[in-house]
Amino acid sequence: LDAGLRVLADIKARTRLPVLTDIHEPAHAGPAAAVVDVLQIPAFLSRQTDLLVAAARTGKPVNIKKGQFLAPADMRHAIDKVTAEGNRSVLVTERGVSFGYHDLVVDMRALPMLHELGWPVVFDVTHSLQLPGAGDGVTTGLSQYIEPLASAGVAAGADAVFLEVHDEPARAKSDAANALRLDSLEPLVLRLKRVAAAVGRGVTTGATTPGARA
């Protein structure tokens, strides 16, 4: 934990950008909050009350990833656990739903459904393209579909997109099969800005405050 937080602190100092990280145990919330700007609750842990409460009590914005096993409306329970602690800085992330074995699909209706809960909605494009456990003991993915899926998500109302990015995805220590190449990031962002403009939505490319839509 300490080594990872030192890396995140260095990244934040070098880039001067807000930093986000997952936490997996309640005890991680405080130390992580001292370094990062947003605490993220992993999808598989989105129903863990003690983790949600610990994250909320730090006062940091909390991004809750929707479990692959949850309906959009079910996320109100996770949100309520955070807001009950007085934390009104919440984001909710769609990252696909389990579809049989070794596959995820994205129901684009989930994005407006999540909006109905009243909080900014993030679309995790690259994790939605995972094929869980489809490799020889590893998760594979379909990175060739990042652009169309991201475009559809923005058109459907996503306030932000979450992307795994690497300069050499094949060498990435995780999510290699569904990561976006670094040199493809700028063209994708420019495309998504055009999509947002086409559907009459504003775009903010700098840091935003959770709780207020871009």
MDTraj code that builds the backbone (N, CA, C; nanometers):
import mdtraj as md
import numpy as np

residues = "LEU ASP ALA GLY LEU ARG VAL LEU ALA ASP ILE LYS ALA ARG THR ARG LEU PRO VAL LEU THR ASP ILE HIS GLU PRO ALA HIS ALA GLY PRO ALA ALA ALA VAL VAL ASP VAL LEU GLN ILE PRO ALA PHE LEU SER ARG GLN THR ASP LEU LEU VAL ALA ALA ALA ARG THR GLY LYS PRO VAL ASN ILE LYS LYS GLY GLN PHE LEU ALA PRO ALA ASP MET ARG HIS ALA ILE ASP LYS VAL THR ALA GLU GLY ASN ARG SER VAL LEU VAL THR GLU ARG GLY VAL SER PHE GLY TYR HIS ASP LEU VAL VAL ASP MET ARG ALA LEU PRO MET LEU HIS GLU LEU GLY TRP PRO VAL VAL PHE ASP VAL THR HIS SER LEU GLN LEU PRO GLY ALA GLY ASP GLY VAL THR THR GLY LEU SER GLN TYR ILE GLU PRO LEU ALA SER ALA GLY VAL ALA ALA GLY ALA ASP ALA VAL PHE LEU GLU VAL HIS ASP GLU PRO ALA ARG ALA LYS SER ASP ALA ALA ASN ALA LEU ARG LEU ASP SER LEU GLU PRO LEU VAL LEU ARG LEU LYS ARG VAL ALA ALA ALA VAL GLY ARG GLY VAL THR THR GLY ALA THR THR PRO GLY ALA ARG ALA".split()
xyz = np.array([
    [0.0835, -0.1206, 0.0000],
    [0.0000, 0.0000, 0.0000],
    [0.0870, 0.1256, 0.0000],
    [0.1845, 0.1310, 0.0889],
    [0.2699, 0.2495, 0.0986],
    [0.3471, 0.2745, -0.0304],
    [0.4001, 0.1666, -0.0888],
    [0.4761, 0.1819, -0.2132],
    [0.3864, 0.2326, -0.3253],
    [0.2665, 0.1778, -0.3335],
    [0.1728, 0.2216, -0.4365],
    [0.1333, 0.3671, -0.4206],
    [0.1109, 0.4096, -0.2976],
    [0.0741, 0.5490, -0.2744],
    [0.1888, 0.6434, -0.3069],
    [0.3120, 0.5980, -0.2850],
    [0.4266, 0.6816, -0.3234],
    [0.4303, 0.7008, -0.4748],
    [0.3992, 0.5959, -0.5486],
    [0.3948, 0.6069, -0.6949],
    [0.2857, 0.7048, -0.7371],
    [0.1677, 0.6932, -0.6762],
    [0.0578, 0.7829, -0.7112],
    [0.0908, 0.9279, -0.6770],
    [0.1558, 0.9497, -0.5636],
    [0.1949, 1.0855, -0.5261],
    [0.2930, 1.1435, -0.6276],
    [0.3845, 1.0598, -0.6761],
    [0.4815, 1.1046, -0.7752],
    [0.4121, 1.1387, -0.9066],
    [0.3170, 1.0543, -0.9482],
    [0.2416, 1.0806, -1.0712],
    [0.1663, 1.2127, -1.0601],
    [0.1024, 1.2333, -0.9460],
    [0.0264, 1.3570, -0.9250],
    [0.1172, 1.4790, -0.9315],
    [0.2340, 1.4698, -0.8703],
    [0.3271, 1.5827, -0.8703],
    [0.3813, 1.6109, -1.0098],
    [0.4109, 1.5055, -1.0846],
    [0.4704, 1.5234, -1.2174],
    [0.3696, 1.5765, -1.3186],
    [0.2456, 1.5263, -1.3122],
    [0.1455, 1.5619, -1.4132],
    [0.0586, 1.6800, -1.3734],
    [0.0516, 1.7075, -1.2423],
    [-0.0375, 1.8109, -1.1891],
    [-0.1832, 1.7822, -1.2248],
    [-0.2157, 1.6556, -1.2308],
    [-0.3522, 1.6122, -1.2601],
    [-0.4119, 1.5425, -1.1385],
    [-0.5444, 1.5449, -1.1249],
    [-0.6083, 1.4677, -1.0175],
    [-0.5800, 1.3190, -1.0352],
    [-0.5723, 1.2473, -0.9257],
    [-0.5386, 1.1050, -0.9271],
    [-0.6499, 1.0256, -0.8589],
    [-0.6811, 0.9121, -0.9168],
    [-0.7848, 0.8215, -0.8661],
    [-0.7242, 0.6845, -0.8437],
    [-0.7707, 0.6140, -0.7403],
    [-0.7266, 0.4758, -0.7211],
    [-0.8353, 0.3929, -0.6552],
    [-0.8351, 0.2633, -0.6854],
    [-0.9198, 0.1676, -0.6138],
    [-0.8730, 0.1545, -0.4696],
    [-0.9676, 0.1225, -0.3820],
    [-0.9326, 0.0702, -0.2501],
    [-1.0081, -0.0607, -0.2327],
    [-0.9493, -0.1533, -0.1563],
    [-1.0084, -0.2859, -0.1430],
    [-1.0447, -0.3226, -0.0001],
    [-0.9937, -0.2477, 0.0957],
    [-1.0239, -0.2732, 0.2360],
    [-1.0526, -0.1407, 0.3056],
    [-1.1407, -0.1408, 0.4067],
    [-1.1700, -0.0161, 0.4777],
    [-1.0452, 0.0535, 0.5312],
    [-0.9465, -0.0234, 0.5753],
    [-0.8246, 0.0361, 0.6309],
    [-0.7440, 0.1126, 0.5268],
    [-0.7695, 0.0873, 0.3993],
    [-0.6965, 0.1573, 0.2936],
    [-0.7502, 0.2980, 0.2696],
    [-0.8727, 0.3257, 0.3136],
    [-0.9391, 0.4507, 0.2769],
    [-0.8625, 0.5733, 0.3255],
    [-0.8267, 0.5757, 0.4520],
    [-0.7584, 0.6923, 0.5073],
    [-0.6246, 0.7209, 0.4428],
    [-0.5334, 0.6226, 0.4374],
    [-0.4043, 0.6479, 0.3732],
    [-0.4173, 0.6893, 0.2264],
    [-0.5090, 0.6255, 0.1535],
    [-0.5263, 0.6609, 0.0125],
    [-0.5807, 0.8025, -0.0019],
    [-0.6751, 0.8384, 0.0842],
    [-0.7354, 0.9718, 0.0764],
    [-0.6344, 1.0822, 0.1032],
    [-0.5279, 1.0503, 0.1752],
    [-0.4250, 1.1505, 0.2027],
    [-0.3420, 1.1833, 0.0786],
    [-0.3534, 1.0986, -0.0252],
    [-0.2715, 1.1159, -0.1454],
    [-0.3558, 1.1475, -0.2681],
    [-0.4631, 1.0710, -0.2902],
    [-0.5374, 1.0803, -0.4154],
    [-0.6557, 1.1754, -0.4029],
    [-0.7155, 1.2048, -0.5181],
    [-0.8274, 1.2988, -0.5229],
    [-0.9632, 1.2296, -0.5247],
    [-0.9675, 1.1071, -0.5735],
    [-1.0923, 1.0311, -0.5813],
    [-1.0653, 0.8884, -0.5362],
    [-1.1519, 0.8362, -0.4493],
    [-1.1451, 0.6956, -0.4096],
    [-1.2439, 0.6161, -0.4935],
    [-1.1984, 0.5037, -0.5455],
    [-1.2823, 0.4217, -0.6326],
    [-1.3136, 0.2882, -0.5669],
    [-1.4410, 0.2510, -0.5728],
    [-1.4859, 0.1228, -0.5205],
    [-1.4958, 0.0247, -0.6366],
    [-1.4177, -0.0837, -0.6366],
    [-1.4226, -0.1795, -0.7474],
    [-1.5602, -0.2429, -0.7623],
    [-1.5916, -0.2846, -0.8849],
    [-1.7238, -0.3399, -0.9138],
    [-1.7578, -0.4588, -0.8248],
    [-1.6630, -0.5496, -0.8068],
    [-1.6917, -0.6687, -0.7269],
    [-1.7137, -0.6360, -0.5794],
    [-1.6764, -0.5152, -0.5373],
    [-1.6911, -0.4754, -0.3971],
    [-1.7985, -0.3685, -0.3789],
    [-1.8810, -0.3474, -0.4791],
    [-1.9762, -0.2364, -0.4762],
    [-2.0892, -0.2542, -0.3758],
    [-2.1006, -0.3722, -0.3156],
    [-2.2030, -0.3944, -0.2129],
    [-2.1436, -0.4053, -0.0729],
    [-2.0143, -0.3788, -0.0593],
    [-1.9481, -0.3935, 0.0700],
    [-1.9685, -0.2671, 0.1538],
    [-2.0622, -0.2759, 0.2469],
    [-2.1010, -0.1585, 0.3247],
    [-1.9836, -0.0957, 0.3981],
    [-1.9016, -0.1770, 0.4643],
    [-1.7919, -0.1195, 0.5430],
    [-1.6927, -0.0442, 0.4553],
    [-1.6704, -0.0915, 0.3331],
    [-1.5790, -0.0238, 0.2417],
    [-1.6386, 0.1086, 0.1936],
    [-1.7657, 0.1076, 0.1581],
    [-1.8335, 0.2294, 0.1137],
    [-1.8347, 0.3350, 0.2235],
    [-1.8636, 0.2929, 0.3448],
    [-1.8694, 0.3862, 0.4574],
    [-1.7315, 0.4452, 0.4859],
    [-1.6290, 0.3606, 0.4845],
    [-1.4933, 0.4096, 0.5101],
    [-1.4509, 0.5110, 0.4047],
    [-1.4817, 0.4830, 0.2791],
    [-1.4484, 0.5779, 0.1725],
    [-1.5242, 0.7086, 0.1912],
    [-1.6521, 0.6988, 0.2224],
    [-1.7343, 0.8185, 0.2398],
    [-1.6824, 0.9066, 0.3520],
    [-1.6397, 0.8453, 0.4599],
    [-1.5985, 0.9217, 0.5782],
    [-1.4697, 1.0001, 0.5581],
    [-1.3943, 0.9691, 0.4528],
    [-1.2742, 1.0482, 0.4249],
    [-1.3094, 1.1866, 0.3721],
    [-1.4306, 1.2021, 0.3208],
    [-1.4702, 1.3283, 0.2596],
    [-1.4274, 1.3432, 0.1156],
    [-1.3511, 1.2473, 0.0644],
    [-1.3084, 1.2520, -0.0749],
    [-1.4239, 1.2087, -0.1665],
    [-1.4258, 1.2564, -0.2916],
    [-1.5221, 1.2034, -0.3873],
    [-1.5063, 1.0519, -0.3995],
    [-1.6197, 0.9829, -0.4163],
    [-1.6198, 0.8370, -0.4248],
    [-1.6814, 0.7962, -0.5580],
    [-1.6050, 0.7207, -0.6369],
    [-1.6551, 0.6649, -0.7623],
    [-1.6886, 0.5184, -0.7385],
    [-1.8160, 0.4839, -0.7511],
    [-1.8605, 0.3468, -0.7266],
    [-1.8833, 0.2778, -0.8604],
    [-1.8075, 0.1734, -0.8866],
    [-1.8299, 0.0957, -1.0082],
    [-1.9456, -0.0017, -0.9863],
    [-2.0374, -0.0037, -1.0815],
    [-2.1520, -0.0940, -1.0720],
    [-2.1066, -0.2378, -1.0926],
    [-2.1432, -0.3236, -0.9989],
    [-2.1094, -0.4646, -1.0135],
    [-2.1655, -0.5235, -1.1416],
    [-2.0921, -0.6176, -1.1991],
    [-2.1359, -0.6822, -1.3230],
    [-2.2634, -0.7631, -1.3031],
    [-2.3045, -0.7763, -1.1795],
    [-2.4201, -0.8574, -1.1418],
    [-2.5372, -0.7713, -1.0956],
    [-2.5264, -0.6380, -1.1077],
    [-2.6285, -0.5478, -1.0549],
    [-2.7051, -0.4772, -1.1658],
    [-2.8332, -0.4541, -1.1409],
    [-2.9132, -0.3686, -1.2274],
    [-2.8815, -0.2228, -1.1952],
    [-2.8980, -0.1322, -1.2914],
    [-2.8680, 0.0084, -1.2639],
    [-2.9395, 0.0628, -1.1404],
    [-3.0668, 0.0321, -1.1250],
    [-3.1434, 0.0855, -1.0119],
    [-3.0895, 0.0376, -0.8777],
    [-3.0242, -0.0791, -0.8768],
    [-2.9705, -0.1325, -0.7511],
    [-2.8587, -0.0461, -0.6945],
    [-2.7994, 0.0368, -0.7781],
    [-2.6888, 0.1197, -0.7312],
    [-2.7332, 0.2274, -0.6325],
    [-2.8627, 0.2515, -0.6242],
    [-2.9081, 0.3517, -0.5271],
    [-2.8721, 0.3109, -0.3848],
    [-2.8649, 0.1802, -0.3595],
    [-2.8320, 0.1350, -0.2239],
    [-2.6868, 0.1689, -0.1895],
    [-2.5968, 0.1466, -0.2845],
    [-2.4558, 0.1810, -0.2619],
    [-2.4393, 0.3317, -0.2454],
    [-2.5075, 0.4074, -0.3290],
    [-2.4998, 0.5535, -0.3198],
    [-2.5503, 0.6009, -0.1846],
    [-2.6613, 0.5438, -0.1398],
    [-2.7192, 0.5847, -0.0113],
    [-2.6229, 0.5609, 0.1047],
    [-2.5429, 0.4553, 0.0963],
    [-2.4470, 0.4266, 0.2036],
    [-2.3388, 0.5342, 0.2111],
    [-2.3051, 0.5920, 0.0972],
    [-2.2059, 0.6999, 0.0952],
    [-2.2681, 0.8310, 0.1422],
    [-2.3835, 0.8650, 0.0867],
    [-2.4443, 0.9937, 0.1214],
    [-2.4934, 0.9969, 0.2657],
    [-2.5246, 0.8810, 0.3229],
    [-2.5674, 0.8762, 0.4632],
    [-2.4576, 0.9232, 0.5574],
    [-2.3321, 0.9188, 0.5106],
    [-2.2195, 0.9661, 0.5914],
    [-2.1917, 1.1146, 0.5693],
    [-2.2790, 1.1801, 0.4941],
    [-2.2622, 1.3226, 0.4695],
    [-2.1764, 1.3560, 0.3495],
    [-2.1371, 1.2550, 0.2730],
    [-2.0537, 1.2769, 0.1550],
    [-2.1443, 1.2887, 0.0326],
    [-2.1446, 1.4048, -0.0290],
    [-2.2310, 1.4304, -0.1441],
    [-2.1513, 1.4357, -0.2746],
    [-2.0310, 1.3858, -0.2741],
    [-1.9484, 1.3822, -0.3952],
    [-1.9382, 1.2379, -0.4429],
    [-2.0325, 1.2001, -0.5272],
    [-2.0449, 1.0609, -0.5708],
    [-2.0481, 1.0547, -0.7227],
    [-1.9792, 0.9566, -0.7776],
    [-1.9909, 0.9215, -0.9187],
    [-2.0282, 0.7742, -0.9260],
    [-2.0971, 0.7369, -1.0348],
    [-2.1376, 0.5981, -1.0550],
    [-2.0861, 0.5529, -1.1910],
    [-2.0239, 0.4364, -1.1952],
    [-1.9607, 0.3892, -1.3186],
    [-2.0263, 0.2628, -1.3719],
    [-2.0617, 0.2675, -1.4997],
    [-2.1090, 0.1496, -1.5731],
    [-1.9879, 0.0804, -1.6338],
    [-1.9786, -0.0534, -1.6162],
    [-1.8635, -0.1258, -1.6724],
    [-1.9034, -0.2609, -1.7291],
    [-2.0294, -0.2691, -1.7762],
    [-2.0754, -0.3914, -1.8392],
    [-2.1428, -0.4847, -1.7413],
    [-2.2109, -0.5830, -1.7975],
    [-2.2824, -0.6813, -1.7166],
    [-2.2466, -0.8204, -1.7670],
    [-2.2354, -0.9147, -1.6759],
    [-2.1989, -1.0519, -1.7138],
    [-2.3008, -1.1088, -1.8115],
    [-2.2504, -1.1742, -1.9150],
    [-2.3356, -1.2293, -2.0203],
    [-2.2886, -1.3714, -2.0474],
    [-2.3460, -1.4659, -1.9754],
    [-2.2994, -1.6031, -1.9863],
    [-2.1589, -1.6157, -1.9303],
    [-2.0832, -1.7112, -1.9829],
    [-1.9462, -1.7318, -1.9378],
    [-1.8486, -1.6512, -2.0233],
    [-1.7461, -1.5950, -1.9597],
    [-1.6346, -1.5318, -2.0304],
    [-1.6752, -1.4134, -2.1177],
    [-1.7803, -1.3427, -2.0810],
    [-1.8196, -1.2301, -2.1653],
    [-1.8927, -1.1250, -2.0826],
    [-1.8832, -1.0018, -2.1300],
    [-1.9579, -0.8889, -2.0754],
    [-2.0263, -0.8180, -2.1913],
    [-2.1415, -0.7602, -2.1653],
    [-2.2069, -0.6741, -2.2633],
    [-2.2445, -0.5439, -2.1933],
    [-2.2667, -0.4407, -2.2726],
    [-2.3111, -0.3127, -2.2186],
    [-2.4512, -0.2841, -2.2704],
    [-2.5429, -0.2678, -2.1784],
    [-2.6782, -0.2249, -2.2117],
    [-2.6780, -0.0728, -2.2040],
    [-2.6822, -0.0056, -2.3173],
    [-2.6721, 0.1398, -2.3180],
    [-2.7872, 0.2076, -2.2438],
    [-2.8959, 0.1353, -2.2215],
    [-3.0034, 0.1920, -2.1400],
    [-2.9558, 0.2182, -1.9981],
    [-2.8516, 0.1464, -1.9561],
    [-2.8028, 0.1623, -1.8187],
    [-2.7529, 0.3037, -1.7921],
    [-2.6998, 0.3716, -1.8932],
    [-2.6459, 0.5058, -1.8709],
    [-2.7558, 0.6053, -1.8334],
    [-2.8655, 0.6166, -1.9109],
    [-2.9729, 0.7049, -1.8646],
    [-3.0406, 0.6544, -1.7379],
    [-3.0451, 0.5233, -1.7186],
    [-3.1026, 0.4708, -1.5947],
    [-3.0206, 0.5139, -1.4736],
    [-2.8889, 0.5086, -1.4865],
    [-2.8031, 0.5540, -1.3771],
    [-2.8178, 0.7043, -1.3550],
    [-2.8362, 0.7795, -1.4630],
    [-2.8584, 0.9234, -1.4490],
    [-2.9811, 0.9528, -1.3634],
    [-3.0799, 0.8658, -1.3724],
    [-3.2030, 0.8877, -1.2963],
    [-3.1790, 0.8838, -1.1457],
    [-3.0655, 0.8289, -1.1038],
    [-3.0319, 0.8265, -0.9614],
    [-2.9805, 0.9620, -0.9133],
    [-2.9465, 1.0513, -1.0082],
    [-2.9139, 1.1881, -0.9719],
    [-2.7678, 1.2220, -0.9548],
    [-2.6781, 1.1357, -1.0063],
    [-2.5344, 1.1587, -0.9886],
    [-2.4628, 1.1461, -1.1229],
    [-2.3431, 1.2060, -1.1360],
    [-2.2684, 1.1929, -1.2605],
    [-2.2387, 1.0462, -1.2923],
    [-2.2435, 1.0154, -1.4210],
    [-2.2261, 0.8775, -1.4669],
    [-2.0990, 0.8663, -1.5506],
    [-2.0156, 0.7707, -1.5139],
    [-1.8914, 0.7412, -1.5848],
    [-1.9113, 0.6117, -1.6631],
    [-1.8545, 0.6043, -1.7821],
    [-1.8595, 0.4805, -1.8606],
    [-1.7184, 0.4241, -1.8708],
    [-1.6968, 0.3094, -1.8088],
    [-1.5677, 0.2400, -1.8141],
    [-1.5644, 0.1568, -1.9415],
    [-1.5097, 0.2153, -2.0452],
    [-1.5136, 0.1534, -2.1777],
    [-1.4270, 0.0281, -2.1840],
    [-1.3028, 0.0389, -2.1404],
    [-1.2094, -0.0711, -2.1637],
    [-1.2390, -0.1933, -2.0776],
    [-1.2824, -0.1743, -1.9528],
    [-1.3186, -0.2912, -1.8729],
    [-1.4464, -0.3567, -1.9240],
    [-1.5316, -0.2797, -1.9903],
    [-1.6524, -0.3370, -2.0488],
    [-1.6201, -0.4297, -2.1652],
    [-1.4976, -0.4198, -2.2168],
    [-1.4548, -0.5038, -2.3288],
    [-1.3716, -0.6232, -2.2844],
    [-1.3677, -0.6474, -2.1547],
    [-1.2999, -0.7669, -2.1051],
    [-1.3761, -0.8938, -2.1440],
    [-1.3007, -1.0019, -2.1578],
    [-1.3566, -1.1370, -2.1683],
    [-1.3035, -1.2122, -2.0464],
    [-1.3753, -1.2052, -1.9341],
    [-1.3222, -1.2571, -1.8071],
    [-1.2884, -1.4061, -1.8124],
    [-1.1638, -1.4381, -1.7838],
    [-1.1208, -1.5769, -1.7784],
    [-1.1200, -1.6493, -1.9112],
    [-1.1288, -1.5753, -2.0217],
    [-1.1390, -1.6403, -2.1525],
    [-1.0059, -1.6939, -2.2032],
    [-0.8956, -1.6466, -2.1448],
    [-0.7650, -1.6977, -2.1850],
    [-0.7261, -1.8179, -2.1018],
    [-0.6022, -1.8562, -2.1102],
    [-0.5514, -1.9691, -2.0327],
    [-0.5246, -1.9220, -1.8900],
    [-0.6317, -1.9128, -1.8131],
    [-0.6199, -1.8659, -1.6759],
    [-0.6118, -1.7153, -1.6618],
    [-0.6329, -1.6429, -1.7702],
    [-0.6265, -1.4966, -1.7655],
    [-0.7473, -1.4372, -1.8381],
    [-0.7733, -1.3119, -1.8076],
    [-0.8788, -1.2379, -1.8763],
    [-0.8239, -1.1802, -2.0060],
    [-0.8985, -1.1954, -2.1134],
    [-0.8603, -1.1349, -2.2411],
    [-0.9567, -1.0193, -2.2697],
    [-0.9555, -0.9692, -2.3915],
    [-1.0409, -0.8548, -2.4201],
    [-1.0477, -0.8236, -2.5680],
    [-1.1271, -0.7205, -2.6001],
    [-1.1562, -0.6843, -2.7387],
    [-1.1279, -0.5356, -2.7594],
    [-1.0023, -0.4994, -2.7510],
    [-0.9663, -0.3577, -2.7568],
    [-1.0010, -0.2924, -2.8904],
    [-1.0205, -0.3726, -2.9950],
    [-1.0523, -0.3149, -3.1258],
    [-1.1873, -0.2442, -3.1271],
    [-1.2674, -0.2653, -3.0228],
    [-1.4001, -0.2034, -3.0191],
    [-1.4071, -0.0845, -2.9234],
    [-1.2927, -0.0349, -2.8782],
    [-1.2933, 0.0781, -2.7850],
    [-1.3614, 0.2001, -2.8463],
    [-1.3240, 0.2358, -2.9677],
    [-1.3767, 0.3586, -3.0277],
    [-1.5283, 0.3555, -3.0453],
    [-1.5860, 0.2511, -3.1072],
    [-1.7321, 0.2532, -3.1223],
    [-1.8068, 0.2472, -2.9904],
    [-1.7544, 0.1720, -2.8940],
    [-1.8248, 0.1618, -2.7663],
    [-1.8180, 0.2948, -2.6910],
    [-1.7017, 0.3588, -2.6920],
    [-1.6885, 0.4886, -2.6260],
    [-1.7800, 0.5919, -2.6905],
    [-1.7863, 0.5918, -2.8222],
    [-1.8720, 0.6868, -2.8929],
    [-2.0184, 0.6656, -2.8574],
    [-2.0594, 0.5398, -2.8521],
    [-2.1979, 0.5092, -2.8159],
    [-2.2282, 0.5539, -2.6736],
    [-2.1323, 0.5338, -2.5830],
    [-2.1532, 0.5729, -2.4443],
    [-2.1703, 0.7225, -2.4276],
    [-2.0872, 0.8000, -2.4966],
    [-2.1001, 0.9455, -2.4892],
    [-2.2336, 0.9896, -2.5479],
    [-2.2718, 0.9302, -2.6606],
    [-2.3999, 0.9652, -2.7212],
    [-2.5167, 0.9293, -2.6306],
    [-2.5006, 0.8237, -2.5512],
    [-2.6076, 0.7787, -2.4619],
    [-2.6120, 0.8566, -2.3313],
    [-2.5147, 0.9456, -2.3091],
    [-2.5236, 1.0328, -2.1932],
    [-2.4159, 1.0211, -2.0888],
    [-2.3096, 0.9445, -2.1138],
    [-2.2018, 0.9355, -2.0148],
    [-2.1403, 1.0731, -1.9909],
    [-2.1186, 1.1070, -1.8638],
    [-2.0559, 1.2342, -1.8289],
    [-1.9042, 1.2270, -1.8381],
    [-1.8492, 1.1065, -1.8294],
    [-1.7045, 1.0875, -1.8356],
    [-1.6782, 0.9475, -1.8873],
    [-1.5605, 0.9274, -1.9436],
    [-1.5203, 0.7932, -1.9854],
    [-1.3942, 0.7540, -1.9091],
    [-1.3869, 0.6263, -1.8771],
    [-1.2736, 0.5673, -1.8055],
    [-1.2041, 0.4754, -1.9043],
    [-1.0733, 0.4926, -1.9213],
    [-0.9979, 0.4146, -2.0189],
    [-0.8678, 0.3634, -1.9583],
    [-0.8386, 0.2375, -1.9818],
    [-0.7059, 0.1839, -1.9533],
    [-0.6176, 0.2194, -2.0727],
    [-0.5061, 0.2881, -2.0476],
    [-0.4189, 0.3349, -2.1554],
    [-0.2754, 0.2930, -2.1255],
    [-0.2042, 0.2488, -2.2289],
    [-0.0648, 0.2054, -2.2114],
    [0.0104, 0.2332, -2.3406],
    [0.1377, 0.2719, -2.3287],
    [0.2148, 0.2985, -2.4502],
    [0.2440, 0.1708, -2.5277],
    [0.2516, 0.0576, -2.4585],
    [0.2685, -0.0725, -2.5240],
    [0.1750, -0.1715, -2.4547],
    [0.0476, -0.1768, -2.4941],
    [-0.0493, -0.2609, -2.4233],
    [-0.0051, -0.4054, -2.4044],
    [0.0659, -0.4618, -2.5004],
    [0.1078, -0.6015, -2.4887],
    [0.1998, -0.6239, -2.3691],
    [0.2647, -0.5172, -2.3217],
    [0.3558, -0.5287, -2.2077],
    [0.2905, -0.4860, -2.0763],
    [0.1656, -0.4466, -2.0810],
    [0.0976, -0.4005, -1.9597],
    [0.0858, -0.5142, -1.8590],
    [0.0984, -0.4813, -1.7307],
    [0.0922, -0.5833, -1.6263],
    [-0.0508, -0.6274, -1.5982],
    [-0.1484, -0.5496, -1.6428],
    [-0.2884, -0.5902, -1.6307],
    [-0.3669, -0.5268, -1.7445],
    [-0.4767, -0.5896, -1.7809],
    [-0.5671, -0.5371, -1.8844],
    [-0.4983, -0.5156, -2.0188],
    [-0.3981, -0.5952, -2.0490],
    [-0.3255, -0.5774, -2.1749],
    [-0.4160, -0.5942, -2.2961],
    [-0.5098, -0.6880, -2.2895],
    [-0.5913, -0.7210, -2.4062],
    [-0.7025, -0.6206, -2.4331],
    [-0.7321, -0.5343, -2.3367],
    [-0.8399, -0.4375, -2.3595],
    [-0.7946, -0.2928, -2.3392],
    [-0.6624, -0.2701, -2.3352],
    [-0.6108, -0.1345, -2.3158],
    [-0.6002, -0.0600, -2.4485],
    [-0.6114, 0.0720, -2.4392],
    [-0.5955, 0.1596, -2.5542],
    [-0.4495, 0.2017, -2.5653],
    [-0.3973, 0.2035, -2.6886],
    [-0.2614, 0.2533, -2.7084],
    [-0.2566, 0.4026, -2.6762],
    [-0.1481, 0.4452, -2.6129],
    [-0.1345, 0.5851, -2.5737],
    [-0.1461, 0.6791, -2.6933],
    [-0.0875, 0.6402, -2.8072],
    [-0.0930, 0.7292, -2.9230],
    [-0.2311, 0.7347, -2.9878],
    [-0.3234, 0.6510, -2.9406],
    [-0.4614, 0.6550, -2.9897],
    [-0.5519, 0.7377, -2.8998],
    [-0.4985, 0.7840, -2.7862],
    [-0.5833, 0.8539, -2.6895],
    [-0.6321, 0.9886, -2.7422],
    [-0.5406, 1.0707, -2.7923],
    [-0.5827, 1.2037, -2.8378],
    [-0.6848, 1.1958, -2.9512],
    [-0.6630, 1.1128, -3.0553],
    [-0.7656, 1.1026, -3.1595],
    [-0.9010, 1.0565, -3.1058],
    [-0.8989, 0.9661, -3.0077],
    [-1.0252, 0.9196, -2.9511],
    [-1.0951, 1.0323, -2.8756],
    [-1.0203, 1.1072, -2.7951],
    [-1.0807, 1.2179, -2.7203],
    [-1.1407, 1.3208, -2.8156],
    [-1.0707, 1.3521, -2.9233],
    [-1.1232, 1.4474, -3.0208],
    [-1.2511, 1.3942, -3.0852],
    [-1.2542, 1.2647, -3.1123],
    [-1.3753, 1.2051, -3.1690],
    [-1.4904, 1.2142, -3.0693],
    [-1.4635, 1.1840, -2.9440],
    [-1.5695, 1.1868, -2.8434],
    [-1.6219, 1.3285, -2.8222],
    [-1.5358, 1.4275, -2.8358],
    [-1.5818, 1.5665, -2.8274],
    [-1.6770, 1.5983, -2.9424],
    [-1.6487, 1.5453, -3.0605],
    [-1.7385, 1.5678, -3.1742],
    [-1.8717, 1.4974, -3.1524],
    [-1.8666, 1.3771, -3.0974],
    [-1.9906, 1.3045, -3.0681],
    [-2.0739, 1.3827, -2.9671],
    [-2.0089, 1.4307, -2.8615],
    [-2.0806, 1.5072, -2.7591],
    [-2.1444, 1.6318, -2.8190],
    [-2.0701, 1.7009, -2.9048],
    [-2.1249, 1.8209, -2.9680],
    [-2.2433, 1.7869, -3.0575],
    [-2.2353, 1.6736, -3.1269],
    [-2.3423, 1.6342, -3.2185],
    [-2.4732, 1.6062, -3.1462],
    [-2.4646, 1.5618, -3.0207],
    [-2.5871, 1.5336, -2.9448],
    [-2.6200, 1.6468, -2.8480],
    [-2.5509, 1.7608, -2.8641],
    [-2.5844, 1.8788, -2.7870],
    [-2.5389, 1.8787, -2.6435],
    [-2.4260, 1.8144, -2.6170],
    [-2.3748, 1.8087, -2.4806],
    [-2.2441, 1.8855, -2.4712],
    [-2.2241, 1.9522, -2.3570],
    [-2.1005, 2.0247, -2.3342],
    [-1.9870, 1.9297, -2.3015],
    [-1.8644, 1.9787, -2.3145],
    [-1.7460, 1.8969, -2.2879],
    [-1.6506, 1.9751, -2.1993],
    [-1.6015, 1.9090, -2.0946],
    [-1.4972, 1.9652, -2.0096],
    [-1.3804, 1.8686, -2.0107],
    [-1.2621, 1.9144, -2.0504],
    [-1.1473, 1.8242, -2.0585],
    [-1.0557, 1.8361, -1.9381],
    [-1.0778, 1.9341, -1.8512],
    [-0.9983, 1.9463, -1.7300],
    [-1.0650, 1.8740, -1.6156],
    [-1.0129, 1.8958, -1.4932],
    [-1.0705, 1.8328, -1.3751],
    [-1.2077, 1.8910, -1.3474],
    [-1.3022, 1.8058, -1.3086],
    [-1.4358, 1.8499, -1.2742],
    [-1.4671, 1.8082, -1.1324],
    [-1.5694, 1.8680, -1.0766],
    [-1.6092, 1.8367, -0.9402],
    [-1.7207, 1.7344, -0.9419],
    [-1.7013, 1.6150, -0.8834],
    [-1.8086, 1.5175, -0.8771],
    [-1.9307, 1.5784, -0.8101],
    [-2.0471, 1.5457, -0.8674],
    [-2.1710, 1.6011, -0.8158],
    [-2.2267, 1.7066, -0.9101],
    [-2.1426, 1.7540, -1.0029],
    [-2.1880, 1.8484, -1.1043],
    [-2.1531, 1.7920, -1.2405],
    [-2.2514, 1.7763, -1.3258],
    [-2.2267, 1.7154, -1.4558],
    [-2.1517, 1.8100, -1.5474],
    [-2.0663, 1.7510, -1.6330],
    [-1.9913, 1.8316, -1.7294],
    [-2.0848, 1.8846, -1.8375],
])
top = md.Topology()
chain = top.add_chain()
for i, resn in enumerate(residues, 1):
    res = top.add_residue(resn, chain, resSeq=i)
    for name in ("N", "CA", "C"):
        top.add_atom(name, md.element.get_by_symbol(name[0]), res)
traj = md.Trajectory(xyz[None], top)
